[in-house]
């Protein structure tokens, strides 16, 4: 069998679809040897690399409440409102949610592990908003010839995930090693190039962004969300065409971060999308006599 490298894309709560994809793969005797993720995809990638099965992830996900991972930036909002009244006081609002609770949850689920303490090749993508550089957290020595990519190997997995999930405006950016980290989707919403650089023979990517814009946006939060979707998902096509051998589109519609009631449906969408492609995946990752000759 060819070694499989998975690239799990971002997409907020839609990232739960990755669980369904991994479940169907496991049921068919397939598992990735390399795993990378951006934003929501980084959460699933991190848990999987730490040995948490997709079925365990599903059990965790189905019991989630918004209060388990969302903590409103109440003090920051108060200071910002105060600055609007008192012009001599400056307090910019950097995000609706602090992100501390989410980071604590990932820390507990990963037993506080560092990247170096995980054996499975793992990559997590974030972005330094000040410089615009892509930041890749990984437990592997990667040779990336681009000067605008920073490799970080010394970090807690929970820190790496917190950096990657920091959706601009939604989450307060994560300060890490002097960098101001935000969602990796600004640079690579589906990180297909990373598992390829790691050495995977076959790249399977999961893109959560294929949706019809059949609803009208209302208000600043929805406008920001739709704008980011257009900018990130629809500009990632070229890299997927170059590096991805198969791309799965669960086709889940956008949902708010606190809509935990939708998690079961989202996981089923991931299962359905993978079932539709599982036979083709098994065929493609099977090493043929021609492949063996080329390897030898």
C-alpha positions in Angstrom: 0.0 0.0 0.0 1.1 3.5 -0.7 1.6 5.7 2.4 -1.3 8.1 2.9 -0.9 11.6 3.9 -4.1 13.4 5.0 -4.7 17.2 4.7 -7.7 18.2 6.9 -9.1 21.6 6.0 -10.5 24.4 8.1 -14.2 25.4 8.3 -15.3 26.0 11.9 -17.7 23.4 13.3 -17.8 21.8 9.9 -14.5 20.3 10.8 -16.4 17.5 12.6 -16.9 16.0 9.2 -13.2 14.9 9.3 -14.3 12.5 12.1 -16.7 10.7 9.7 -14.1 10.5 7.0 -11.6 8.9 9.3 -14.2 6.5 10.6 -15.0 5.1 7.2 -11.3 4.8 6.4 -10.7 2.8 9.5 -13.7 0.5 8.8 -12.1 -0.3 5.5 -8.6 -1.0 6.8 -7.1 2.3 5.8 -5.3 4.8 7.9 -3.1 7.8 7.3 0.6 7.6 8.1 1.0 11.4 7.9 -1.6 13.9 9.1 -1.8 17.7 8.8 -4.5 20.2 9.5 -5.5 23.8 9.4 -7.9 25.5 11.9 -10.7 23.0 12.7 -8.7 20.4 10.8 -5.8 20.9 13.2 -7.9 19.8 16.1 -8.8 16.5 14.5 -5.2 16.0 13.2 -3.8 16.6 16.6 -6.1 14.2 18.4 -5.6 11.5 15.8 -1.8 11.8 16.0 -2.1 11.5 19.8 -3.8 8.1 19.4 -7.4 9.1 19.9 -9.6 7.1 17.5 -12.3 8.7 15.3 -14.9 6.8 17.4 -13.5 8.3 20.6 -13.6 11.7 18.9 -17.2 11.2 18.0 -18.1 10.4 21.5 -16.3 13.5 22.7 -17.9 15.7 20.0 -21.4 14.6 20.6 -21.2 15.6 24.3 -19.8 19.0 23.6 -21.5 22.1 24.8 -20.6 25.6 23.5 -19.4 26.6 27.0 -16.8 23.8 26.8 -14.8 25.6 24.2 -16.1 29.1 23.8 -15.3 31.9 26.3 -16.5 35.3 25.5 -14.0 38.2 25.6 -16.2 40.2 28.0 -13.4 42.3 29.5 -12.0 43.1 26.1 -15.4 44.1 24.9 -16.0 46.3 27.9 -12.6 48.1 27.5 -13.4 48.6 23.8 -16.8 50.2 24.5 -15.1 52.3 27.2 -12.5 53.5 24.6 -15.4 54.7 22.3 -16.7 56.9 25.1 -13.3 58.1 26.4 -11.2 59.0 23.4 -8.0 59.3 25.6 -8.3 55.6 26.3 -7.2 53.1 23.6 -8.4 49.5 23.8 -8.8 47.8 20.4 -11.1 44.7 20.3 -9.2 41.8 18.8 -11.8 39.0 19.0 -15.2 37.9 20.3 -13.8 34.8 22.0 -10.6 34.5 24.1 -9.8 31.0 23.0 -8.4 30.0 26.4 -11.1 27.4 27.1 -10.5 25.7 23.7 -6.8 25.6 24.3 -7.4 24.1 27.8 -9.7 21.4 26.3 -7.1 20.4 23.7 -4.4 20.3 26.4 -6.4 17.9 28.5 -7.4 15.7 25.5 -3.7 15.5 24.4 -2.4 14.9 27.9 -0.3 18.1 27.7 2.0 16.5 25.0 4.5 18.5 23.1 4.9 18.0 19.4 8.2 16.1 20.0 6.3 13.6 22.1 4.1 12.4 19.2 5.5 9.7 16.9 3.1 10.1 14.0 4.2 12.8 11.5 2.0 15.8 12.3 1.7 19.3 10.8 -0.4 22.2 12.0 -0.7 25.4 10.0 -1.1 28.9 11.4 -0.3 32.5 10.3 1.6 35.3 11.9 -0.8 38.2 11.2 1.9 40.9 11.7 4.3 39.6 9.1 1.9 37.5 7.0 4.2 34.5 7.2 2.9 31.0 7.2 3.8 29.1 10.3 4.0 25.3 10.4 4.1 23.5 13.7 5.5 20.0 13.2 7.4 17.1 14.8 9.4 16.5 11.6 12.4 18.2 10.1 10.9 19.9 7.0 12.8 21.4 4.2 10.6 24.1 2.7 12.5 26.4 0.4 10.0 29.3 0.7 11.3 32.2 2.8 7.8 33.1 3.9 7.3 29.9 5.9 8.4 29.5 9.5 8.9 26.0 11.0 8.3 25.5 14.7 9.0 22.2 16.5 9.2 23.3 20.1 5.6 23.8 21.3 2.8 22.1 23.1 0.2 20.5 20.7 -2.5 22.6 22.4 -0.6 25.8 21.7 -0.2 24.9 18.0 -3.9 24.1 17.7 -4.8 27.3 19.5 -2.7 29.3 17.0 -4.2 27.5 14.0 -7.9 28.0 15.0 -7.7 31.7 15.7 -10.2 32.8 13.1 -9.7 36.6 12.6 -12.1 38.8 14.5 -13.8 35.6 16.0 -10.9 34.6 18.3 -8.3 36.8 19.9 -5.0 36.1 18.2 -2.6 33.8 20.1 0.7 35.4 21.2 3.4 32.8 20.7 7.2 33.4 20.7 6.7 37.0 19.8 4.4 36.2 17.0 0.7 37.1 16.7 -0.9 34.0 15.5 -4.2 33.7 13.6 -6.0 31.0 11.6 -3.8 29.1 9.2 -6.5 29.2 6.6 -5.3 32.7 5.6 -2.3 30.9 4.1 -3.3 27.3 3.4 -6.9 26.3 4.2 -6.3 22.7 3.1 -2.6 22.0 3.9 -1.9 19.6 1.0 1.7 20.5 0.5 2.9 19.6 4.0 2.2 15.8 4.0 3.8 15.7 0.5 6.9 17.4 1.8 6.9 15.0 4.8 7.2 12.1 2.4 3.7 10.7 1.9 3.2 8.7 -1.4 -0.5 9.6 -1.7 -2.3 12.8 -0.6 -5.9 12.6 0.5 -7.4 16.0 1.3 -10.7 17.0 2.9 -12.0 20.4 1.7 -14.9 21.7 3.8 -15.5 24.7 1.7 -17.6 23.4 -1.2 -20.9 24.9 -0.5 -23.5 26.9 -2.4 -23.9 30.5 -1.4 -27.7 30.2 -1.4 -28.3 32.3 1.7 -28.0 36.0 2.0 -25.6 37.4 4.6 -26.8 39.8 7.2 -24.7 41.8 9.6 -21.0 42.2 10.1 -20.2 38.7 11.5 -21.8 37.0 8.5 -20.2 39.3 6.0 -16.8 38.7 7.5 -17.4 34.9 7.6 -18.6 34.8 3.9 -15.7 37.0 2.8 -13.1 34.8 4.5 -14.8 31.7 2.9 -14.5 33.2 -0.6 -10.9 34.4 -0.1 -9.6 31.2 1.4 -11.5 28.2 0.0 -11.7 29.5 -3.6 -8.0 30.4 -3.7 -6.8 27.0 -2.5 -7.8 25.2 -5.7 -4.4 25.5 -7.4 -2.4 23.7 -4.6 -5.0 21.0 -4.4 -4.7 20.4 -8.1 -0.9 20.1 -7.8 -0.5 18.0 -4.6 -3.8 16.2 -3.9 -4.4 12.8 -5.4 -8.0 12.8 -4.1 -10.1 15.5 -2.6 -13.2 14.8 -0.5 -15.9 17.4 -0.3 -18.4 16.6 2.6 -20.6 19.4 1.3 -21.7 20.6 4.8 -23.3 24.0 5.0 -21.9 26.7 7.1 -23.0 26.7 10.7 -22.2 28.8 13.8 -19.5 27.8 16.2 -22.1 27.3 19.0 -24.5 25.1 17.0 -23.4 21.9 18.7 -26.7 20.3 17.9 -25.5 20.0 14.2 -22.4 17.9 15.1 -24.1 14.5 14.5 -25.3 15.6 11.1 -21.9 17.0 10.1 -20.1 13.8 11.1 -22.7 11.8 9.0 -21.9 14.1 6.0 -18.2 13.2 6.4 -19.0 9.5 6.5 -21.3 9.8 3.4 -18.6 11.6 1.4 -15.9 9.1 2.2 -18.2 6.1 1.6 -18.8 7.4 -1.9 -15.1 7.5 -2.6 -13.7 4.6 -0.5 -13.5 2.0 -3.2 -11.7 4.4 -5.5 -9.3 5.3 -2.7 -8.6 1.6 -2.0 -7.8 1.1 -5.7 -5.5 4.1 -5.9 -3.4 3.4 -2.8 -2.8 -0.2 -3.8 0.7 -0.6 -5.1 0.6 -2.2 -8.6 3.4 -4.3 -10.3 4.3 -1.2 -12.3 4.7 0.8 -9.1 6.9 -1.9 -7.6 9.1 -1.9 -10.6 9.5 1.9 -10.4 10.3 1.7 -6.7 13.0 -1.0 -7.2 
